[in-house]
Amino acid sequence: MSQLDCGNKTIEVDQDGFLSKLEEWDVEVARVLAKKEGLDELGKTKLDILIFLREYYRKFSSFPILRYVCKKTHAASSSCITDEFVDPIKAWKIAGLPKPPQVFFTSFDGKHYFANPFY
């Protein structure tokens, strides 16, 4: 485990950078996690996606279909997660959710990702 300073508190992340305690997440934690992942700014669209991912996980304990996320957050593109975060797992990590054990994404062009059931 490693620790990250987040304003007036310290948060723990695992060896892959996933938040150890889901309940510690807030927008400030998301900003720190995003910086660690190479994203300097979390605008409204990114925050809407992160909040939706958290709500979906809270309800279903799983990773949603990517296009569904874009539809439900009223994003301009059906590939909003890859447009905003490049990698869906990066968005999941910044949302403060646990490492998904059975979700692997593949991309042939580095822009469009799909869940790969063969991993």
C-alpha positions in Angstrom: 0.0 0.0 0.0 1.1 3.5 -0.6 -0.3 6.8 0.6 -1.2 10.0 -1.3 -1.7 13.4 0.3 -5.2 14.7 -0.5 -5.7 18.2 0.9 -6.1 17.7 4.7 -6.2 13.9 4.6 -4.1 11.0 3.4 -5.6 8.2 1.3 -4.2 4.7 0.7 -4.0 3.1 -2.7 -2.9 -0.4 -3.6 0.1 -1.3 -5.7 -1.9 -0.6 -8.9 -3.1 2.8 -7.7 -6.7 1.8 -6.8 -8.2 3.4 -3.8 -8.2 1.1 -0.7 -11.4 2.4 0.9 -14.2 3.3 -1.4 -15.9 5.5 1.2 -12.9 7.9 1.2 -13.6 9.1 -2.3 -14.7 12.7 -3.0 -14.0 15.2 -5.8 -10.7 16.2 -4.2 -9.6 12.6 -4.0 -10.6 12.2 -7.6 -8.4 15.2 -8.6 -5.4 13.6 -6.8 -6.0 10.2 -8.4 -6.4 11.9 -11.8 -3.1 13.8 -11.5 -1.4 10.5 -10.6 -2.9 9.1 -13.8 -1.6 12.0 -15.9 -4.8 14.1 -16.1 -4.5 17.7 -15.0 -8.1 18.7 -15.0 -11.4 17.1 -14.2 -14.1 19.1 -15.9 -17.9 18.6 -15.6 -18.0 15.8 -18.2 -15.3 13.8 -16.5 -16.9 14.3 -13.1 -20.3 13.3 -14.4 -18.8 10.0 -15.8 -17.0 9.3 -12.5 -20.1 9.9 -10.4 -22.1 7.7 -12.7 -19.5 4.9 -12.5 -19.7 5.1 -8.7 -23.5 5.0 -8.6 -23.6 2.1 -11.1 -21.1 0.2 -9.0 -23.0 0.9 -5.8 -26.1 -0.5 -7.4 -24.8 -3.4 -9.4 -21.3 -4.2 -8.1 -20.0 -4.3 -11.7 -18.5 -2.4 -14.6 -21.2 -0.9 -16.9 -21.2 -1.1 -20.7 -19.2 1.9 -21.9 -21.8 3.2 -24.3 -24.4 3.0 -21.6 -22.3 5.4 -19.5 -22.2 7.9 -22.3 -25.9 7.7 -22.9 -26.8 8.1 -19.3 -24.4 11.0 -18.7 -25.7 12.7 -21.9 -22.2 12.8 -23.4 -21.7 14.2 -26.9 -20.0 11.0 -28.0 -20.8 7.3 -27.6 -17.1 6.8 -26.8 -17.0 9.4 -24.0 -14.9 7.4 -21.6 -12.1 6.9 -24.1 -12.5 10.5 -25.3 -12.1 11.8 -21.7 -9.9 9.2 -20.0 -8.3 7.2 -22.9 -8.5 4.0 -20.9 -11.7 2.8 -19.2 -9.8 1.3 -16.3 -8.2 4.7 -15.7 -11.7 6.2 -15.3 -12.7 3.4 -12.9 -9.5 4.0 -10.9 -10.1 7.7 -10.6 -13.7 7.0 -9.6 -12.2 5.3 -6.5 -13.6 1.9 -7.3 -11.9 -1.4 -6.7 -9.8 -3.1 -9.3 -12.2 -5.1 -11.5 -10.9 -8.7 -11.4 -12.5 -9.9 -14.6 -12.8 -6.9 -16.9 -10.1 -6.5 -19.5 -10.3 -4.0 -22.3 -8.6 -4.3 -25.7 -8.0 -1.6 -28.3 -6.6 -2.0 -31.8 -6.1 1.7 -32.4 -5.6 3.2 -28.9 -8.9 5.1 -29.2 -11.7 2.6 -29.2 -11.8 0.0 -26.4 -14.0 -3.0 -26.0 -14.4 -5.5 -23.2 -12.4 -8.6 -24.1 -14.1 -11.8 -22.9 -11.0 -13.9 -23.7 -8.9 -12.8 -20.8 
